[in-house]
Amino acid sequence: MPKYRSDQSPMPNGKRPRSRAAERDSLALVLSLIRAGQAETRQEIERHSGLGRAVVADRVATLVAHNLVAEAGLAASTGGRAPRHLQFNASAGHVLVASLGSTTLGVGLADLSGGLLIEHHEPADITRGAERTVRRVMELFEWMISEYPLPGDAWAISVALPGLVGGTPDRSDEPVTLNLIPGWGDHPVRERLRDRFDAPVFIGNEVHLMALGELRAGHGVGRDDLIFVKVGTGIGAGLCTEGRIHRGAAGFAGDIGHVAVDLDSDVVCRCGNRGCLEALAAGVAIARQGQAAAADGKSPYLAQLLESGTTISAAHVGSAASRGDPFSAELLARAGRLVGESLATLVAGYNPSVVVVGGGVAQAGSIFIAAIRDGIYRRSRSLTTDNLPLVASELGKTAGLIGGAAAALDDLFARERLATWITQGSPRHASGRSIDDGVAVSAGPGLLR
């Protein structure tokens, strides 16, 4: 227990007043232990925290009064009276989450443990304007709340945006902007959501949050280090190290889609450069090459689709490959190898315990995944790949929602942040900085995910 300052005068009864800072710190510590499952009884809290019995009893009573902790029966006795079992009250509030891709929109409702209670996905085109998209997100949030009424309030809103998100949520005061995406400009995304639902808003990069979702609920469970690569309209990577997202100094880590992989290529990327990975191996690139092959008759299967009036997509190329079409199989293999060779540098630099591949193109079939694996193994030392699994995501679009909830809750329940609101029982009306203090978001041509 931190010592009281010497300038604190005794109260009339001879006792010293409690230090408010010390009280907040110890409350945050006790709640962190219970929430993480490290301590389930008062005795275990004493052992892990070093706090005295009376202090622990007082802090637990405060947390119970704030509805953050509940007593749930008796724990096993080790002699004498059985202790009371304590558990975090995950239903004290909830988190509204949204994940925006370049062609899809997903929303979800999570409890304070990060578990999704309900989710919904639908096609979307964010280039049709920010106001249209944000309005639809708010409509879906309200629909979920009405369909799944909870006893608690929305403690936070988490939004994954399909662009590079710069700064950090607790440091930057720059406005949220999606530059160069038609209809977005400097649209007040955060302010619109905060004003509507009276809750702090967390903004994150879609691929980063999908990586965190995979770490917490997908192939990364039980691991601390993971690389997630999304291959869809664009290509991006999310890096998790020591159980947390690696965002980089400015928040732009993992933007591998604009690494040059063919300096002799005449294909111009949306970023304006030539030979970028995205321009040669992303979904749009695969579709473009498939369309050309259909027109030239290089792929009979795709040619038939084109003749029927179908616009060739990456999914059509994947279907053709699974049906034995040689051109489509080679196209997917070539794209996969380029992705794998680009990932090899990250594998060497971060030595992950698993690589997870997600996004629409990842559903194209085993040829694409196998080619990525081959590209990594060709360009990496066996030291980093001998026990390195490379797997397709099983969470799919849900990964961004799970990761968004996890990121917001990690921020809310961080020890330093807890101290700013815990004595009020909720972060909704706490004084001081909150997770909606601002991040800068930029997305130029080719940066959409």
C-alpha positions in Angstrom: 0.0 0.0 0.0 1.5 3.4 -1.0 2.5 5.5 2.1 0.5 8.6 2.9 2.3 11.9 2.5 3.6 13.5 5.7 1.6 16.6 5.1 -1.7 14.8 5.6 -3.1 15.8 9.0 -4.9 13.3 11.1 -8.7 13.3 11.3 -10.5 14.1 14.6 -10.7 10.4 15.4 -6.9 10.1 15.0 -7.1 8.3 11.7 -5.4 9.6 8.6 -7.5 10.3 5.5 -7.1 7.9 2.6 -5.1 9.1 -0.3 -7.4 9.4 -3.3 -4.6 8.5 -5.7 -3.6 5.5 -3.7 -7.3 4.4 -3.5 -7.7 4.7 -7.2 -4.5 2.8 -7.9 -5.4 -0.1 -5.6 -9.0 -0.3 -6.9 -7.6 -0.5 -10.5 -5.1 -3.2 -9.4 -7.8 -5.3 -7.7 -10.2 -5.0 -10.6 -7.4 -5.9 -13.1 -6.6 -9.1 -11.1 -10.3 -10.1 -11.0 -10.9 -9.3 -14.6 -7.9 -11.2 -15.8 -8.8 -14.2 -13.8 -5.6 -14.0 -11.8 -7.4 -13.8 -8.5 -10.9 -15.2 -7.7 -11.0 -14.7 -3.9 -10.0 -12.0 -1.5 -7.2 -14.1 -0.2 -5.8 -14.5 -3.7 -6.0 -10.8 -4.2 -4.0 -10.2 -1.1 -1.4 -12.7 -2.3 -1.0 -11.2 -5.8 -1.3 -7.5 -4.9 0.5 -7.3 -1.6 -2.4 -5.3 -0.2 -3.6 -5.9 3.4 -6.8 -7.7 4.3 -8.7 -4.6 5.3 -7.7 -2.7 2.2 -8.7 -5.6 -0.1 -12.0 -6.0 1.7 -12.7 -2.2 1.3 -11.7 -2.2 -2.4 -13.8 -5.3 -3.2 -16.8 -3.7 -1.4 -16.4 -0.6 -3.5 -16.2 -2.6 -6.8 -19.3 -4.6 -5.8 -21.1 -1.3 -5.0 -20.2 0.0 -8.5 -21.5 -3.2 -10.1 -18.1 -4.0 -11.5 -17.6 -7.2 -9.4 -20.1 -9.8 -8.2 -19.8 -12.4 -5.5 -20.7 -15.8 -7.1 -20.9 -18.5 -4.4 -18.3 -20.1 -2.3 -14.8 -21.1 -3.5 -13.0 -24.2 -2.4 -12.0 -24.1 1.3 -8.3 -24.6 2.2 -9.2 -24.8 5.9 -11.7 -22.8 7.9 -14.6 -20.9 6.4 -14.8 -21.2 2.6 -14.0 -17.8 0.8 -16.4 -16.0 -1.4 -15.8 -16.4 -5.2 -15.4 -13.1 -7.0 -16.0 -12.5 -10.7 -15.9 -9.5 -13.1 -19.4 -8.4 -14.0 -19.1 -8.4 -17.8 -22.8 -7.4 -18.2 -22.3 -4.1 -16.4 -22.0 -2.4 -19.8 -21.4 -3.2 -23.4 -19.3 -2.1 -26.4 -20.7 -1.2 -29.8 -18.3 -2.3 -32.6 -18.2 -1.7 -36.3 -15.7 -2.9 -38.9 -15.7 -1.2 -42.3 -14.1 -2.8 -45.3 -13.9 -1.5 -48.8 -16.9 -3.7 -49.8 -18.5 -4.8 -46.6 -19.8 -3.4 -43.3 -20.1 -5.3 -40.1 -21.5 -4.4 -36.7 -21.6 -6.2 -33.4 -22.5 -5.8 -29.7 -20.0 -7.1 -27.1 -20.0 -7.4 -23.4 -17.2 -6.2 -21.2 -15.3 -9.4 -21.5 -15.1 -8.8 -25.3 -17.5 -11.6 -26.2 -19.8 -10.9 -29.1 -23.5 -11.1 -28.3 -24.8 -10.4 -31.7 -23.3 -9.4 -35.1 -24.5 -8.4 -38.6 -22.7 -8.1 -41.9 -23.9 -6.6 -45.2 -22.4 -5.4 -48.5 -21.3 -1.7 -48.5 -19.5 0.8 -50.6 -17.8 3.4 -48.4 -16.8 5.5 -51.4 -20.5 6.5 -51.7 -19.9 8.9 -48.8 -19.1 9.1 -45.1 -22.5 10.4 -44.0 -24.3 7.6 -45.7 -22.0 5.0 -44.1 -22.0 6.5 -40.6 -25.8 6.9 -40.7 -26.1 3.2 -41.6 -23.8 2.2 -38.8 -25.9 4.2 -36.3 -29.1 2.6 -37.6 -27.6 -0.9 -37.1 -26.3 0.0 -33.6 -29.8 1.1 -32.6 -31.3 -2.0 -34.1 -28.9 -4.3 -32.1 -29.6 -2.5 -28.9 -33.3 -2.9 -29.4 -33.0 -6.6 -30.3 -30.6 -7.4 -27.5 -31.4 -5.1 -24.5 -28.7 -5.1 -21.9 -28.8 -3.9 -18.3 -25.8 -1.7 -18.8 -25.0 1.3 -21.0 -22.6 1.5 -24.0 -19.2 2.1 -22.4 -17.4 2.6 -25.6 -17.8 2.5 -29.4 -15.0 0.9 -31.5 -14.8 1.5 -35.2 -12.3 -0.2 -37.6 -11.7 1.9 -40.7 -10.3 0.7 -44.0 -7.3 3.1 -44.0 -4.1 3.8 -42.3 -4.8 5.1 -38.8 -2.0 7.4 -37.5 -1.3 8.6 -34.0 -2.4 6.8 -30.8 -5.8 7.1 -29.2 -4.6 8.5 -25.9 -2.0 11.0 -27.3 -3.1 12.7 -30.5 -5.6 15.5 -30.8 -5.8 15.4 -34.6 -9.3 15.0 -36.2 -10.3 11.8 -37.8 -10.1 12.1 -41.6 -10.2 9.8 -44.5 -8.4 11.8 -47.2 -9.0 11.2 -50.9 -11.9 8.8 -50.4 -14.8 10.3 -52.2 -17.4 11.8 -49.8 -15.4 11.5 -46.6 -13.0 14.4 -46.4 -13.0 15.7 -42.8 -16.3 14.1 -41.9 -16.7 14.1 -38.0 -17.0 10.3 -37.6 -16.1 10.3 -34.0 -18.2 13.3 -33.0 -21.3 11.9 -34.8 -21.1 8.6 -33.0 -20.2 10.1 -29.6 -23.0 12.6 -29.7 -25.6 9.9 -30.7 -24.6 7.3 -28.1 -22.9 9.4 -25.4 -19.9 7.1 -25.2 -16.2 7.5 -26.0 -15.1 6.3 -29.5 -12.1 4.2 -30.3 -10.8 4.4 -34.0 -8.5 1.7 -35.3 -7.2 0.3 -38.6 -9.2 -2.6 -39.9 -6.3 -4.9 -40.5 -4.7 -4.2 -37.1 -7.9 -5.0 -35.3 -8.5 -8.1 -37.4 -5.0 -9.3 -36.3 -5.9 -8.6 -32.6 -9.2 -10.6 -33.1 -7.3 -13.5 -34.5 -4.9 -13.3 -31.5 -7.7 -13.3 -28.9 -10.2 -15.7 -30.5 -8.7 -17.3 -33.6 -5.6 -19.2 -34.4 -3.6 -17.0 -32.1 -5.2 -18.2 -28.9 -2.5 -19.2 -26.5 0.2 -17.3 -28.5 1.7 -13.9 -28.0 3.2 -13.2 -31.5 1.2 -13.4 -34.7 1.2 -12.0 -38.2 -2.1 -11.5 -39.9 -2.3 -10.6 -43.6 -5.5 -9.6 -45.3 -5.6 -10.1 -49.0 -8.8 -8.4 -50.4 -9.3 -5.3 -52.5 -5.9 -4.3 -51.0 -3.2 -6.0 -49.0 -2.2 -5.2 -45.4 -0.6 -6.9 -42.5 -1.3 -6.7 -38.8 1.5 -7.5 -36.3 0.9 -8.7 -32.8 3.9 -8.9 -30.5 3.8 -9.8 -26.8 0.0 -10.0 -27.0 -0.5 -6.5 -28.3 -0.9 -4.8 -31.7 2.4 -3.4 -33.0 1.3 -0.1 -34.6 4.7 1.5 -35.2 5.9 5.0 -34.3 3.1 6.8 -36.3 0.6 4.0 -36.4 1.2 2.8 -39.9 2.9 -0.5 -39.4 2.1 -3.4 -41.7 1.4 -1.4 -44.9 3.0 -4.1 -47.1 0.6 -3.6 -50.0 2.8 -0.8 -51.3 6.2 -2.6 -51.1 7.7 -2.8 -54.6 7.9 -6.5 -55.8 8.5 -6.0 -59.5 10.5 -2.8 -60.4 10.1 -3.7 -64.1 6.3 -3.9 -64.0 4.3 -1.3 -66.0 1.3 -1.8 -63.8 0.5 1.5 -61.9 -0.7 1.0 -58.4 -3.5 3.2 -56.9 -0.7 4.9 -54.8 0.9 6.1 -58.0 3.9 3.9 -58.0 4.6 0.9 -60.2 5.1 -2.8 -59.3 3.5 -2.7 -55.8 2.4 -5.9 -54.3 -1.2 -4.8 -54.2 -1.2 -3.9 -57.9 0.0 -7.4 -58.8 -1.5 -9.7 -56.2 -4.6 -8.2 -54.5 -8.2 -9.1 -55.4 -8.6 -6.3 -57.9 -5.3 -7.3 -59.6 -6.3 -11.0 -59.8 -9.7 -10.0 -61.2 -8.1 -7.7 -63.8 -5.8 -10.4 -65.0 -8.6 -12.9 -65.1 -10.8 -10.6 -67.1 -7.9 -10.1 -69.6 -7.4 -13.9 -69.8 -11.1 -14.4 -70.5 -11.1 -11.9 -73.3 -8.0 -13.4 -74.9 -9.3 -16.9 -74.6 -6.4 -18.1 -72.3 -9.0 -19.5 -69.9 -11.9 -21.3 -71.4 -13.8 -21.4 -68.1 -13.5 -17.6 -67.6 -14.2 -17.0 -71.3 -17.6 -18.7 -70.9 -18.4 -16.5 -67.9 -17.4 -13.4 -69.8 -19.6 -14.4 -72.7 -22.5 -14.8 -70.4 -22.1 -11.1 -69.3 -20.3 -11.9 -66.0 -17.6 -9.4 -64.8 -14.7 -11.6 -63.7 -13.8 -11.3 -60.0 -11.1 -12.9 -57.9 -13.7 -15.4 -56.6 -14.4 -16.5 -60.2 -10.7 -17.1 -60.7 -10.6 -19.2 -57.5 -13.6 -21.2 -58.7 -11.9 -21.7 -62.1 -8.7 -22.9 -60.4 -10.7 -25.4 -58.3 -12.2 -26.8 -61.5 -8.8 -27.5 -63.0 -8.3 -24.4 -65.1 -4.6 -24.1 -65.7 -4.4 -20.4 -66.2 -6.4 -19.6 -63.1 -4.3 -22.0 -61.0 -1.1 -20.4 -62.1 -2.5 -16.9 -61.6 -3.4 -17.7 -58.0 0.0 -19.4 -57.4 1.9 -16.4 -58.8 0.0 -14.0 -56.6 0.4 -16.2 -53.5 4.1 -16.4 -54.0 4.4 -12.6 -54.3 2.5 -12.2 -51.0 4.6 -14.9 -49.3 7.9 -13.5 -50.5 6.9 -10.1 -49.1 5.9 -11.6 -45.8 9.2 -13.4 -45.5 10.8 -10.2 -44.4 8.3 -9.7 -41.6 8.7 -13.4 -40.6 12.5 -12.9 -40.3 12.1 -9.6 -38.4 9.3 -10.6 -36.0 9.7 -14.4 -35.7 5.9 -15.0 -35.2 4.4 -18.2 -33.8 1.7 -18.3 -36.5 0.8 -16.5 -39.8 -2.9 -16.2 -40.5 -4.3 -15.3 -43.9 -7.6 -13.6 -44.2 -9.6 -11.5 -46.6 -11.7 -12.4 -49.6 -8.9 -13.8 -51.8 -7.9 -16.1 -48.9 -11.1 -18.0 -49.7 -10.0 -18.6 -53.2 -8.7 -22.1 -52.2 -5.7 -24.1 -51.1 -3.6 -23.1 -54.1 -3.3 -19.5 -52.9 -2.5 -20.5 -49.3 0.0 -23.1 -50.4 1.7 -20.5 -52.7 2.0 -18.0 -49.8 3.6 -20.7 -47.7 6.0 -21.6 -50.5 7.0 -17.9 -50.9 7.7 -17.5 -47.2 9.7 -20.7 -46.9 11.8 -19.9 -50.0 12.9 -16.6 -48.7 13.2 -17.3 -45.0 15.8 -19.2 -42.9 14.6 -22.5 -41.3 15.3 -21.0 -37.9 12.1 -19.0 -38.2 10.0 -21.4 -40.3 10.7 -24.9 -38.9 7.7 -24.7 -36.5 5.7 -21.9 -38.2 2.1 -22.8 -39.1 0.5 -20.7 -41.9 -3.3 -21.1 -41.9 -6.4 -19.5 -43.4 -8.5 -17.4 -41.0 -11.6 -19.2 -39.6 -13.0 -16.0 -38.1 -13.4 -14.2 -41.4 -15.2 -10.9 -41.1 -15.9 -11.5 -37.4 -12.2 -11.0 -36.6 -12.4 -7.2 -37.0 -15.4 -7.0 -34.6 -13.7 -9.1 -31.9 -10.5 -7.2 -32.3 -12.3 -3.8 -32.1 -14.0 -4.8 -28.9 -10.7 -6.1 -27.4 -8.8 -2.9 -28.3 -11.3 -0.6 -26.8 -11.6 -2.7 -23.6 -7.8 -3.1 -23.3 -7.7 0.7 -23.4 -10.5 1.3 -20.9 -9.2 -1.2 -18.4 -5.5 -0.3 -18.6 -4.3 0.5 -15.1 -3.6 4.2 -15.9 -6.9 4.6 -17.6 -8.9 2.8 -14.9 -7.6 5.3 -12.4 -9.4 8.1 -14.2 -12.9 6.6 -14.0 -13.0 3.7 -11.6 -14.3 5.7 -8.6 -17.3 6.7 -10.7 -18.1 3.1 -11.7 -18.1 3.8 -15.5 -15.9 5.6 -18.0 -19.0 7.3 -19.6 -18.9 10.4 -17.4 -15.4 10.3 -16.1 -13.3 13.4 -16.0 -9.9 13.6 -17.7 -8.8 12.1 -21.0 -10.8 9.3 -22.5 -10.2 7.0 -25.4 -11.9 9.4 -27.8 -9.2 12.1 -27.5 -8.4 11.7 -31.2 -6.4 9.9 -33.8 -5.5 10.9 -37.3 -6.7 8.7 -40.2 -5.4 8.9 -43.7 -6.2 6.8 -46.7 -4.9 7.7 -50.1 -5.3 5.8 -53.4 -4.3 2.2 -52.8 -4.6 2.4 -49.0 -8.1 1.1 -48.8 -8.3 -2.3 -47.2 
